[in-house]
Amino acid sequence: MQLLRVAWALTGAAICCFLILLIHSRLLKEGQLAAGTCEIVTLDRDSSQPRRTIARQTARCACKKGQIAGTTRARPACVDAGIVRKKQWCEMVPCLEDEGCDLLVNRSGWTCTQPGGRVKTTTVSSGSLLVPQVTQNHSQGGRCA
């Protein structure tokens, strides 16, 4: 008798999970993002200058209330809107784990410095917070070109 109850309970749980997944997939129509997620829409790179690559990236995000599109671990992500409003860019943890983050003097962006001295500078364009311009300086010894 006890085994029969356990079997019915597991069957009921499986049916509930299936129905929840089915309803969730119907609510998220083609092309919609789940809340709190981002995707890269365009990525353009310009390597015409020696030792420097300029990349322009556009991301599409579906952020929750109180969040705005930003960058976490070098990927687009939803971050606290206060970080962007105050231009405290390093609080979004924009750099990879082994990189150091520093604000630019004019607070228009940040730099990520790798252990070998390579510096990636990200500036946020004034027109939109969703279109960061990334300049990668391939210099050694921490010098920016």
N, CA, C and O atoms as a GROMACS GRO file, in nm:
protein
  580
    1MET      N    1   0.083  -0.120   0.000
    1MET     CA    2   0.000   0.000   0.000
    1MET      C    3   0.087   0.125   0.000
    1MET      O    4   0.062   0.220  -0.074
    2GLN      N    5   0.191   0.124   0.085
    2GLN     CA    6   0.281   0.238   0.094
    2GLN      C    7   0.354   0.259  -0.039
    2GLN      O    8   0.372   0.373  -0.082
    3LEU      N    9   0.396   0.152  -0.106
    3LEU     CA   10   0.465   0.160  -0.234
    3LEU      C   11   0.374   0.220  -0.340
    3LEU      O   12   0.421   0.296  -0.426
    4LEU      N   13   0.246   0.188  -0.336
    4LEU     CA   14   0.150   0.243  -0.431
    4LEU      C   15   0.137   0.394  -0.411
    4LEU      O   16   0.129   0.468  -0.509
    5ARG      N   17   0.134   0.440  -0.289
    5ARG     CA   18   0.125   0.585  -0.261
    5ARG      C   19   0.248   0.658  -0.314
    5ARG      O   20   0.236   0.766  -0.372
    6VAL      N   21   0.366   0.601  -0.293
    6VAL     CA   22   0.489   0.662  -0.342
    6VAL      C   23   0.488   0.669  -0.494
    6VAL      O   24   0.528   0.770  -0.552
    7ALA      N   25   0.442   0.563  -0.558
    7ALA     CA   26   0.435   0.561  -0.704
    7ALA      C   27   0.341   0.669  -0.756
    7ALA      O   28   0.374   0.738  -0.852
    8TRP      N   29   0.223   0.685  -0.693
    8TRP     CA   30   0.127   0.788  -0.734
    8TRP      C   31   0.185   0.928  -0.710
    8TRP      O   32   0.166   1.018  -0.792
    9ALA      N   33   0.254   0.947  -0.601
    9ALA     CA   34   0.314   1.077  -0.571
    9ALA      C   35   0.420   1.113  -0.674
    9ALA      O   36   0.425   1.227  -0.721
   10LEU      N   37   0.505   1.017  -0.711
   10LEU     CA   38   0.608   1.043  -0.812
   10LEU      C   39   0.546   1.069  -0.949
   10LEU      O   40   0.594   1.156  -1.022
   11THR      N   41   0.442   0.997  -0.983
   11THR     CA   42   0.373   1.020  -1.110
   11THR      C   43   0.311   1.159  -1.113
   11THR      O   44   0.320   1.229  -1.213
   12GLY      N   45   0.249   1.198  -1.003
   12GLY     CA   46   0.189   1.332  -0.995
   12GLY      C   47   0.294   1.441  -1.007
   12GLY      O   48   0.271   1.542  -1.074
   13ALA      N   49   0.408   1.423  -0.942
   13ALA     CA   50   0.516   1.521  -0.949
   13ALA      C   51   0.570   1.532  -1.092
   13ALA      O   52   0.598   1.642  -1.140
   14ALA      N   53   0.584   1.420  -1.159
   14ALA     CA   54   0.634   1.420  -1.296
   14ALA      C   55   0.536   1.493  -1.389
   14ALA      O   56   0.578   1.570  -1.476
   15ILE      N   57   0.408   1.470  -1.371
   15ILE     CA   58   0.307   1.537  -1.454
   15ILE      C   59   0.308   1.688  -1.427
   15ILE      O   60   0.297   1.766  -1.521
   16CYS      N   61   0.321   1.728  -1.302
   16CYS     CA   62   0.328   1.871  -1.268
   16CYS      C   63   0.449   1.937  -1.333
   16CYS      O   64   0.437   2.046  -1.389
   17CYS      N   65   0.565   1.872  -1.326
   17CYS     CA   66   0.685   1.927  -1.388
   17CYS      C   67   0.667   1.942  -1.539
   17CYS      O   68   0.706   2.043  -1.597
   18PHE      N   69   0.609   1.841  -1.601
   18PHE     CA   70   0.585   1.846  -1.745
   18PHE      C   71   0.492   1.961  -1.781
   18PHE      O   72   0.517   2.033  -1.878
   19LEU      N   73   0.385   1.979  -1.705
   19LEU     CA   74   0.291   2.088  -1.732
   19LEU      C   75   0.355   2.225  -1.712
   19LEU      O   76   0.330   2.317  -1.790
   20ILE      N   77   0.437   2.239  -1.610
   20ILE     CA   78   0.507   2.367  -1.588
   20ILE      C   79   0.600   2.397  -1.704
   20ILE      O   80   0.603   2.510  -1.752
   21LEU      N   81   0.677   2.300  -1.749
   21LEU     CA   82   0.765   2.320  -1.864
   21LEU      C   83   0.687   2.355  -1.990
   21LEU      O   84   0.729   2.440  -2.068
   22LEU      N   85   0.574   2.290  -2.010
   22LEU     CA   86   0.491   2.316  -2.126
   22LEU      C   87   0.435   2.459  -2.124
   22LEU      O   88   0.439   2.529  -2.225
   23ILE      N   89   0.385   2.501  -2.009
   23ILE     CA   90   0.331   2.638  -1.996
   23ILE      C   91   0.442   2.740  -2.014
   23ILE      O   92   0.422   2.842  -2.080
   24HIS      N   93   0.558   2.715  -1.954
   24HIS     CA   94   0.671   2.807  -1.966
   24HIS      C   95   0.714   2.823  -2.111
   24HIS      O   96   0.740   2.935  -2.156
   25SER      N   97   0.724   2.714  -2.185
   25SER     CA   98   0.765   2.722  -2.324
   25SER      C   99   0.662   2.794  -2.411
   25SER      O  100   0.699   2.860  -2.508
   26ARG      N  101   0.536   2.784  -2.377
   26ARG     CA  102   0.432   2.858  -2.451
   26ARG      C  103   0.438   3.008  -2.423
   26ARG      O  104   0.411   3.089  -2.511
   27LEU      N  105   0.473   3.044  -2.300
   27LEU     CA  106   0.480   3.186  -2.264
   27LEU      C  107   0.598   3.256  -2.329
   27LEU      O  108   0.588   3.373  -2.366
   28LEU      N  109   0.710   3.184  -2.345
   28LEU     CA  110   0.826   3.241  -2.411
   28LEU      C  111   0.816   3.216  -2.560
   28LEU      O  112   0.851   3.109  -2.609
   29LYS      N  113   0.768   3.313  -2.630
   29LYS     CA  114   0.751   3.300  -2.774
   29LYS      C  115   0.887   3.306  -2.844
   29LYS      O  116   0.987   3.339  -2.780
   30GLU      N  117   0.890   3.274  -2.971
   30GLU     CA  118   1.012   3.278  -3.051
   30GLU      C  119   1.073   3.418  -3.045
   30GLU      O  120   1.005   3.517  -3.070
   31GLY      N  121   1.203   3.426  -3.014
   31GLY     CA  122   1.273   3.554  -3.012
   31GLY      C  123   1.267   3.628  -2.880
   31GLY      O  124   1.335   3.730  -2.866
   32GLN      N  125   1.190   3.583  -2.784
   32GLN     CA  126   1.184   3.648  -2.654
   32GLN      C  127   1.292   3.591  -2.563
   32GLN      O  128   1.328   3.474  -2.571
   33LEU      N  129   1.342   3.678  -2.477
   33LEU     CA  130   1.442   3.635  -2.380
   33LEU      C  131   1.377   3.612  -2.245
   33LEU      O  132   1.279   3.677  -2.210
   34ALA      N  133   1.433   3.520  -2.171
   34ALA     CA  134   1.387   3.498  -2.034
   34ALA      C  135   1.432   3.617  -1.948
   34ALA      O  136   1.536   3.676  -1.975
   35ALA      N  137   1.355   3.651  -1.848
   35ALA     CA  138   1.387   3.764  -1.761
   35ALA      C  139   1.524   3.745  -1.696
   35ALA      O  140   1.556   3.638  -1.645
   36GLY      N  141   1.605   3.851  -1.700
   36GLY     CA  142   1.737   3.847  -1.639
   36GLY      C  143   1.846   3.792  -1.730
   36GLY      O  144   1.956   3.764  -1.682
   37THR      N  145   1.817   3.777  -1.861
   37THR     CA  146   1.917   3.723  -1.953
   37THR      C  147   1.948   3.823  -2.064
   37THR      O  148   1.870   3.914  -2.090
   38CYS      N  149   2.062   3.803  -2.129
   38CYS     CA  150   2.106   3.888  -2.240
   38CYS      C  151   2.160   3.801  -2.352
   38CYS      O  152   2.198   3.686  -2.330
   39GLU      N  153   2.163   3.859  -2.471
   39GLU     CA  154   2.226   3.792  -2.585
   39GLU      C  155   2.296   3.897  -2.670
   39GLU      O  156   2.252   4.011  -2.676
   40ILE      N  157   2.405   3.858  -2.735
   40ILE     CA  158   2.478   3.949  -2.822
   40ILE      C  159   2.405   3.953  -2.956
   40ILE      O  160   2.379   3.849  -3.017
   41VAL      N  161   2.372   4.075  -3.001
   41VAL     CA  162   2.301   4.092  -3.128
   41VAL      C  163   2.400   4.115  -3.241
   41VAL      O  164   2.391   4.048  -3.344
   42THR      N  165   2.494   4.207  -3.224
   42THR     CA  166   2.597   4.233  -3.324
   42THR      C  167   2.733   4.245  -3.257
   42THR      O  168   2.742   4.288  -3.142
   43LEU      N  169   2.836   4.206  -3.328
   43LEU     CA  170   2.973   4.219  -3.281
   43LEU      C  171   3.059   4.253  -3.401
   43LEU      O  172   3.079   4.169  -3.489
   44ASP      N  173   3.111   4.376  -3.405
   44ASP     CA  174   3.196   4.422  -3.514
   44ASP      C  175   3.336   4.446  -3.461
   44ASP      O  176   3.353   4.508  -3.356
   45ARG      N  177   3.436   4.396  -3.534
   45ARG     CA  178   3.576   4.415  -3.493
   45ARG      C  179   3.651   4.490  -3.602
   45ARG      O  180   3.630   4.467  -3.722
   46ASP      N  181   3.739   4.580  -3.560
   46ASP     CA  182   3.824   4.658  -3.650
   46ASP      C  183   3.968   4.641  -3.605
   46ASP      O  184   4.005   4.690  -3.498
   47SER      N  185   4.049   4.573  -3.685
   47SER     CA  186   4.190   4.551  -3.651
   47SER      C  187   4.281   4.628  -3.745
   47SER      O  188   4.395   4.586  -3.768
   48SER      N  189   4.234   4.739  -3.799
   48SER     CA  190   4.313   4.814  -3.896
   48SER      C  191   4.431   4.887  -3.833
   48SER      O  192   4.526   4.920  -3.904
   49GLN      N  193   4.427   4.912  -3.703
   49GLN     CA  194   4.538   4.979  -3.636
   49GLN      C  195   4.632   4.874  -3.579
   49GLN      O  196   4.588   4.775  -3.521
   50PRO      N  197   4.765   4.897  -3.595
   50PRO     CA  198   4.860   4.798  -3.540
   50PRO      C  199   4.849   4.788  -3.389
   50PRO      O  200   4.831   4.888  -3.320
   51ARG      N  201   4.860   4.666  -3.337
   51ARG     CA  202   4.859   4.635  -3.194
   51ARG      C  203   4.730   4.678  -3.124
   51ARG      O  204   4.729   4.692  -3.002
   52ARG      N  205   4.623   4.699  -3.197
   52ARG     CA  206   4.499   4.745  -3.134
   52ARG      C  207   4.380   4.686  -3.210
   52ARG      O  208   4.377   4.685  -3.333
   53THR      N  209   4.282   4.638  -3.136
   53THR     CA  210   4.157   4.590  -3.194
   53THR      C  211   4.043   4.668  -3.132
   53THR      O  212   4.033   4.677  -3.010
   54ILE      N  213   3.958   4.726  -3.216
   54ILE     CA  214   3.842   4.798  -3.166
   54ILE      C  215   3.719   4.714  -3.197
   54ILE      O  216   3.695   4.677  -3.312
   55ALA      N  217   3.643   4.682  -3.093
   55ALA     CA  218   3.523   4.600  -3.110
   55ALA      C  219   3.402   4.679  -3.062
   55ALA      O  220   3.407   4.745  -2.958
   56ARG      N  221   3.294   4.671  -3.138
   56ARG     CA  222   3.168   4.732  -3.098
   56ARG      C  223   3.065   4.620  -3.087
   56ARG      O  224   3.044   4.543  -3.180
   57GLN      N  225   3.003   4.614  -2.972
   57GLN     CA  226   2.910   4.505  -2.944
   57GLN      C  227   2.775   4.562  -2.905
   57GLN      O  228   2.766   4.658  -2.828
   58THR      N  229   2.670   4.503  -2.960
   58THR     CA  230   2.534   4.539  -2.921
   58THR      C  231   2.468   4.417  -2.858
   58THR      O  232   2.471   4.308  -2.914
   59ALA      N  233   2.411   4.437  -2.740
   59ALA     CA  234   2.344   4.328  -2.670
   59ALA      C  235   2.198   4.360  -2.652
   59ALA      O  236   2.159   4.477  -2.643
   60ARG      N  237   2.118   4.257  -2.646
   60ARG     CA  238   1.975   4.270  -2.617
   60ARG      C  239   1.951   4.199  -2.485
   60ARG      O  240   1.987   4.082  -2.468
   61CYS      N  241   1.888   4.270  -2.391
   61CYS     CA  242   1.867   4.214  -2.258
   61CYS      C  243   1.721   4.226  -2.216
   61CYS      O  244   1.652   4.320  -2.256
   62ALA      N  245   1.677   4.132  -2.136
   62ALA     CA  246   1.545   4.137  -2.074
   62ALA      C  247   1.570   4.139  -1.924
   62ALA      O  248   1.564   4.036  -1.856
   63CYS      N  249   1.598   4.260  -1.872
   63CYS     CA  250   1.637   4.272  -1.732
   63CYS      C  251   1.515   4.286  -1.642
   63CYS      O  252   1.409   4.333  -1.682
   64LYS      N  253   1.535   4.244  -1.518
   64LYS     CA  254   1.430   4.255  -1.417
   64LYS      C  255   1.425   4.398  -1.364
   64LYS      O  256   1.514   4.478  -1.393
   65LYS      N  257   1.321   4.430  -1.288
   65LYS     CA  258   1.305   4.563  -1.233
   65LYS      C  259   1.426   4.598  -1.146
   65LYS      O  260   1.469   4.517  -1.064
   66GLY      N  261   1.479   4.719  -1.164
   66GLY     CA  262   1.595   4.763  -1.089
   66GLY      C  263   1.727   4.724  -1.151
   66GLY      O  264   1.833   4.754  -1.096
   67GLN      N  265   1.721   4.657  -1.265
   67GLN     CA  266   1.842   4.616  -1.335
   67GLN      C  267   1.849   4.685  -1.472
   67GLN      O  268   1.749   4.732  -1.525
   68ILE      N  269   1.970   4.688  -1.528
   68ILE     CA  270   1.992   4.744  -1.660
   68ILE      C  271   2.103   4.663  -1.727
   68ILE      O  272   2.179   4.593  -1.659
   69ALA      N  273   2.111   4.672  -1.858
   69ALA     CA  274   2.213   4.596  -1.930
   69ALA      C  275   2.352   4.644  -1.893
   69ALA      O  276   2.376   4.765  -1.886
   70GLY      N  277   2.440   4.552  -1.869
   70GLY     CA  278   2.579   4.583  -1.836
   70GLY      C  279   2.669   4.469  -1.879
   70GLY      O  280   2.637   4.397  -1.974
   71THR      N  281   2.780   4.453  -1.812
   71THR     CA  282   2.878   4.350  -1.847
   71THR      C  283   2.927   4.281  -1.720
   71THR      O  284   2.966   4.347  -1.624
   72THR      N  285   2.924   4.149  -1.721
   72THR     CA  286   2.979   4.071  -1.612
   72THR      C  287   3.066   3.961  -1.672
   72THR      O  288   3.022   3.885  -1.758
   73ARG      N  289   3.191   3.955  -1.623
   73ARG     CA  290   3.287   3.855  -1.672
   73ARG      C  291   3.298   3.859  -1.825
   73ARG      O  292   3.299   3.754  -1.891
   74ALA      N  293   3.307   3.979  -1.880
   74ALA     CA  294   3.327   4.003  -2.024
   74ALA      C  295   3.209   3.956  -2.110
   74ALA      O  296   3.226   3.935  -2.230
   75ARG      N  297   3.093   3.939  -2.052
   75ARG     CA  298   2.972   3.900  -2.126
   75ARG      C  299   2.859   3.996  -2.090
   75ARG      O  300   2.855   4.047  -1.977
   76PRO      N  301   2.767   4.022  -2.182
   76PRO     CA  302   2.653   4.106  -2.146
   76PRO      C  303   2.570   4.042  -2.036
   76PRO      O  304   2.550   3.920  -2.035
   77ALA      N  305   2.523   4.124  -1.943
   77ALA     CA  306   2.446   4.073  -1.829
   77ALA      C  307   2.360   4.184  -1.773
   77ALA      O  308   2.386   4.302  -1.796
   78CYS      N  309   2.258   4.146  -1.698
   78CYS     CA  310   2.174   4.243  -1.627
   78CYS      C  311   2.242   4.274  -1.494
   78CYS      O  312   2.274   4.183  -1.417
   79VAL      N  313   2.264   4.402  -1.467
   79VAL     CA  314   2.330   4.445  -1.344
   79VAL      C  315   2.243   4.548  -1.273
   79VAL      O  316   2.149   4.602  -1.332
   80ASP      N  317   2.274   4.574  -1.148
   80ASP     CA  318   2.201   4.672  -1.069
   80ASP      C  319   2.209   4.808  -1.138
   80ASP      O  320   2.318   4.852  -1.174
   81ALA      N  321   2.096   4.874  -1.156
   81ALA     CA  322   2.090   5.003  -1.226
   81ALA      C  323   2.173   5.109  -1.155
   81ALA      O  324   2.224   5.200  -1.221
   82GLY      N  325   2.187   5.101  -1.023
   82GLY     CA  326   2.266   5.198  -0.948
   82GLY      C  327   2.413   5.199  -0.989
   82GLY      O  328   2.477   5.304  -0.987
   83ILE      N  329   2.466   5.084  -1.027
   83ILE     CA  330   2.605   5.075  -1.071
   83ILE      C  331   2.625   5.159  -1.196
   83ILE      O  332   2.722   5.234  -1.207
   84VAL      N  333   2.532   5.148  -1.290
   84VAL     CA  334   2.542   5.222  -1.416
   84VAL      C  335   2.517   5.370  -1.392
   84VAL      O  336   2.587   5.454  -1.447
   85ARG      N  337   2.418   5.401  -1.311
   85ARG     CA  338   2.383   5.541  -1.284
   85ARG      C  339   2.501   5.614  -1.219
   85ARG      O  340   2.529   5.730  -1.253
   86LYS      N  341   2.572   5.547  -1.126
   86LYS     CA  342   2.685   5.607  -1.056
   86LYS      C  343   2.817   5.591  -1.131
   86LYS      O  344   2.919   5.646  -1.091
   87LYS      N  345   2.814   5.516  -1.241
   87LYS     CA  346   2.932   5.487  -1.322
   87LYS      C  347   3.042   5.419  -1.241
   87LYS      O  348   3.160   5.447  -1.260
   88GLN      N  349   3.003   5.331  -1.152
   88GLN     CA  350   3.096   5.249  -1.074
   88GLN      C  351   3.114   5.116  -1.146
   88GLN      O  352   3.080   5.010  -1.093
   89TRP      N  353   3.169   5.123  -1.267
   89TRP     CA  354   3.171   5.010  -1.359
   89TRP      C  355   3.232   4.884  -1.301
   89TRP      O  356   3.184   4.775  -1.330
   90CYS      N  357   3.335   4.894  -1.220
   90CYS     CA  358   3.402   4.774  -1.169
   90CYS      C  359   3.314   4.696  -1.072
   90CYS      O  360   3.341   4.579  -1.045
   91GLU      N  361   3.208   4.758  -1.019
   91GLU     CA  362   3.116   4.686  -0.931
   91GLU      C  363   3.033   4.582  -1.006
   91GLU      O  364   2.976   4.493  -0.943
   92MET      N  365   3.025   4.591  -1.141
   92MET     CA  366   2.952   4.490  -1.218
   92MET      C  367   3.038   4.367  -1.243
   92MET      O  368   2.991   4.270  -1.303
   93VAL      N  369   3.163   4.370  -1.198
   93VAL     CA  370   3.260   4.262  -1.220
   93VAL      C  371   3.272   4.236  -1.371
   93VAL      O  372   3.244   4.126  -1.418
   94PRO      N  373   3.316   4.340  -1.447
   94PRO     CA  374   3.319   4.326  -1.592
   94PRO      C  375   3.437   4.244  -1.645
   94PRO      O  376   3.432   4.195  -1.757
   95CYS      N  377   3.542   4.230  -1.565
   95CYS     CA  378   3.662   4.162  -1.612
   95CYS      C  379   3.658   4.014  -1.578
   95CYS      O  380   3.581   3.969  -1.493
   96LEU      N  381   3.743   3.938  -1.647
   96LEU     CA  382   3.754   3.795  -1.618
   96LEU      C  383   3.821   3.776  -1.482
   96LEU      O  384   3.875   3.871  -1.425
   97GLU      N  385   3.817   3.654  -1.430
   97GLU     CA  386   3.864   3.627  -1.294
   97GLU      C  387   4.010   3.665  -1.272
   97GLU      O  388   4.045   3.714  -1.164
   98ASP      N  389   4.096   3.644  -1.371
   98ASP     CA  390   4.239   3.671  -1.352
   98ASP      C  391   4.278   3.814  -1.391
   98ASP      O  392   4.396   3.847  -1.390
   99GLU      N  393   4.181   3.899  -1.424
   99GLU     CA  394   4.208   4.036  -1.466
   99GLU      C  395   4.177   4.135  -1.354
   99GLU      O  396   4.089   4.112  -1.271
  100GLY      N  397   4.250   4.246  -1.354
  100GLY     CA  398   4.224   4.354  -1.260
  100GLY      C  399   4.140   4.462  -1.326
  100GLY      O  400   4.159   4.492  -1.444
  101CYS      N  401   4.046   4.521  -1.252
  101CYS     CA  402   3.957   4.623  -1.306
  101CYS      C  403   3.993   4.760  -1.247
  101CYS      O  404   4.015   4.772  -1.127
  102ASP      N  405   3.998   4.861  -1.333
  102ASP     CA  406   4.021   4.999  -1.291
  102ASP      C  407   3.928   5.091  -1.368
  102ASP      O  408   3.905   5.071  -1.488
  103LEU      N  409   3.874   5.192  -1.299
  103LEU     CA  410   3.790   5.292  -1.366
  103LEU      C  411   3.878   5.384  -1.447
  103LEU      O  412   3.990   5.414  -1.406
  104LEU      N  413   3.828   5.431  -1.563
  104LEU     CA  414   3.897   5.534  -1.637
  104LEU      C  415   3.886   5.664  -1.558
  104LEU      O  416   3.792   5.681  -1.481
  105VAL      N  417   3.979   5.754  -1.576
  105VAL     CA  418   3.983   5.878  -1.498
  105VAL      C  419   3.853   5.957  -1.513
  105VAL      O  420   3.802   6.012  -1.415
  106ASN      N  421   3.799   5.963  -1.634
  106ASN     CA  422   3.675   6.039  -1.656
  106ASN      C  423   3.549   5.956  -1.634
  106ASN      O  424   3.438   6.003  -1.661
  107ARG      N  425   3.565   5.833  -1.584
  107ARG     CA  426   3.455   5.740  -1.552
  107ARG      C  427   3.369   5.705  -1.674
  107ARG      O  428   3.253   5.667  -1.660
  108SER      N  429   3.426   5.718  -1.794
  108SER     CA  430   3.353   5.683  -1.916
  108SER      C  431   3.362   5.534  -1.946
  108SER      O  432   3.306   5.487  -2.045
  109GLY      N  433   3.431   5.460  -1.862
  109GLY     CA  434   3.446   5.316  -1.882
  109GLY      C  435   3.545   5.258  -1.784
  109GLY      O  436   3.566   5.312  -1.675
  110TRP      N  437   3.608   5.146  -1.823
  110TRP     CA  438   3.698   5.074  -1.734
  110TRP      C  439   3.806   5.004  -1.815
  110TRP      O  440   3.795   4.991  -1.936
  111THR      N  441   3.910   4.960  -1.745
  111THR     CA  442   4.014   4.878  -1.808
  111THR      C  443   4.023   4.746  -1.734
  111THR      O  444   4.006   4.739  -1.613
  112CYS      N  445   4.051   4.642  -1.810
  112CYS     CA  446   4.078   4.509  -1.755
  112CYS      C  447   4.223   4.476  -1.790
  112CYS      O  448   4.259   4.470  -1.907
  113THR      N  449   4.305   4.456  -1.688
  113THR     CA  450   4.446   4.428  -1.709
  113THR      C  451   4.474   4.282  -1.679
  113THR      O  452   4.446   4.234  -1.569
  114GLN      N  453   4.529   4.213  -1.777
  114GLN     CA  454   4.563   4.073  -1.761
  114GLN      C  455   4.699   4.060  -1.695
  114GLN      O  456   4.777   4.155  -1.699
  115PRO      N  457   4.730   3.946  -1.633
  115PRO     CA  458   4.859   3.929  -1.565
  115PRO      C  459   4.980   3.958  -1.654
  115PRO      O  460   5.081   4.007  -1.604
  116GLY      N  461   4.972   3.931  -1.783
  116GLY     CA  462   5.085   3.955  -1.874
  116GLY      C  463   5.100   4.100  -1.916
  116GLY      O  464   5.194   4.132  -1.988
  117GLY      N  465   5.010   4.187  -1.873
  117GLY     CA  466   5.021   4.329  -1.907
  117GLY      C  467   4.927   4.375  -2.018
  117GLY      O  468   4.918   4.494  -2.044
  118ARG      N  469   4.858   4.284  -2.083
  118ARG     CA  470   4.764   4.322  -2.188
  118ARG      C  471   4.647   4.397  -2.124
  118ARG      O  472   4.594   4.355  -2.021
  119VAL      N  473   4.608   4.507  -2.186
  119VAL     CA  474   4.504   4.593  -2.130
  119VAL      C  475   4.386   4.598  -2.227
  119VAL      O  476   4.403   4.623  -2.346
  120LYS      N  477   4.265   4.574  -2.174
  120LYS     CA  478   4.142   4.590  -2.252
  120LYS      C  479   4.068   4.710  -2.194
  120LYS      O  480   4.032   4.711  -2.076
  121THR      N  481   4.045   4.811  -2.276
  121THR     CA  482   3.976   4.931  -2.232
  121THR      C  483   3.836   4.931  -2.289
  121THR      O  484   3.818   4.915  -2.410
  122THR      N  485   3.737   4.948  -2.205
  122THR     CA  486   3.597   4.953  -2.248
  122THR      C  487   3.543   5.091  -2.216
  122THR      O  488   3.552   5.138  -2.102
  123THR      N  489   3.487   5.157  -2.318
  123THR     CA  490   3.422   5.285  -2.297
  123THR      C  491   3.275   5.270  -2.333
  123THR      O  492   3.241   5.203  -2.430
  124VAL      N  493   3.190   5.333  -2.256
  124VAL     CA  494   3.046   5.327  -2.279
  124VAL      C  495   3.010   5.450  -2.361
  124VAL      O  496   3.034   5.563  -2.319
  125SER      N  497   2.950   5.427  -2.478
  125SER     CA  498   2.914   5.540  -2.562
  125SER      C  499   2.802   5.620  -2.496
  125SER      O  500   2.716   5.563  -2.428
  126SER      N  501   2.804   5.751  -2.515
  126SER     CA  502   2.707   5.838  -2.447
  126SER      C  503   2.565   5.818  -2.497
  126SER      O  504   2.470   5.846  -2.424
  127GLY      N  505   2.548   5.770  -2.619
  127GLY     CA  506   2.413   5.754  -2.675
  127GLY      C  507   2.335   5.639  -2.614
  127GLY      O  508   2.213   5.646  -2.602
  128SER      N  509   2.405   5.534  -2.576
  128SER     CA  510   2.335   5.417  -2.525
  128SER      C  511   2.426   5.338  -2.433
  128SER      O  512   2.545   5.322  -2.462
  129LEU      N  513   2.372   5.291  -2.324
  129LEU     CA  514   2.449   5.206  -2.233
  129LEU      C  515   2.463   5.065  -2.286
  129LEU      O  516   2.543   4.988  -2.234
  130LEU      N  517   2.388   5.031  -2.389
  130LEU     CA  518   2.389   4.895  -2.440
  130LEU      C  519   2.496   4.873  -2.546
  130LEU      O  520   2.511   4.761  -2.593
  131VAL      N  521   2.570   4.977  -2.585
  131VAL     CA  522   2.666   4.963  -2.692
  131VAL      C  523   2.806   5.001  -2.644
  131VAL      O  524   2.855   5.109  -2.678
  132PRO      N  525   2.872   4.916  -2.567
  132PRO     CA  526   3.007   4.948  -2.524
  132PRO      C  527   3.105   4.938  -2.640
  132PRO      O  528   3.091   4.852  -2.727
  133GLN      N  529   3.205   5.025  -2.641
  133GLN     CA  530   3.312   5.018  -2.739
  133GLN      C  531   3.434   4.964  -2.666
  133GLN      O  532   3.477   5.021  -2.566
  134VAL      N  533   3.489   4.856  -2.716
  134VAL     CA  534   3.601   4.792  -2.649
  134VAL      C  535   3.725   4.810  -2.734
  134VAL      O  536   3.726   4.775  -2.852
  135THR      N  537   3.829   4.865  -2.675
  135THR     CA  538   3.958   4.878  -2.740
  135THR      C  539   4.055   4.789  -2.666
  135THR      O  540   4.075   4.805  -2.545
  136GLN      N  541   4.115   4.697  -2.737
  136GLN     CA  542   4.211   4.608  -2.674
  136GLN      C  543   4.351   4.655  -2.712
  136GLN      O  544   4.390   4.645  -2.829
  137ASN      N  545   4.426   4.705  -2.616
  137ASN     CA  546   4.564   4.744  -2.638
  137ASN      C  547   4.652   4.625  -2.608
  137ASN      O  548   4.650   4.571  -2.497
  138HIS      N  549   4.729   4.585  -2.705
  138HIS     CA  550   4.813   4.466  -2.688
  138HIS      C  551   4.953   4.510  -2.644
  138HIS      O  552   5.052   4.471  -2.704
  139SER      N  553   4.960   4.589  -2.540
  139SER     CA  554   5.088   4.639  -2.492
  139SER      C  555   5.135   4.555  -2.373
  139SER      O  556   5.056   4.487  -2.307
  140GLN      N  557   5.262   4.562  -2.349
  140GLN     CA  558   5.321   4.488  -2.237
  140GLN      C  559   5.361   4.588  -2.129
  140GLN      O  560   5.380   4.706  -2.156
  141GLY      N  561   5.373   4.541  -2.009
  141GLY     CA  562   5.419   4.623  -1.899
  141GLY      C  563   5.315   4.723  -1.850
  141GLY      O  564   5.351   4.817  -1.779
  142GLY      N  565   5.190   4.707  -1.886
  142GLY     CA  566   5.084   4.792  -1.836
  142GLY      C  567   5.074   4.928  -1.903
  142GLY      O  568   4.997   5.013  -1.858
  143ARG      N  569   5.150   4.952  -2.010
  143ARG     CA  570   5.143   5.082  -2.078
  143ARG      C  571   5.029   5.079  -2.179
  143ARG      O  572   5.011   4.981  -2.251
  144CYS      N  573   4.953   5.186  -2.184
  144CYS     CA  574   4.846   5.200  -2.281
  144CYS      C  575   4.897   5.280  -2.400
  144CYS      O  576   4.963   5.382  -2.383
  145ALA      N  577   4.867   5.233  -2.519
  145ALA     CA  578   4.910   5.304  -2.641
  145ALA      C  579   4.812   5.414  -2.674
  145ALA      O  580   4.830   5.485  -2.773
   0.00000   0.00000   0.00000
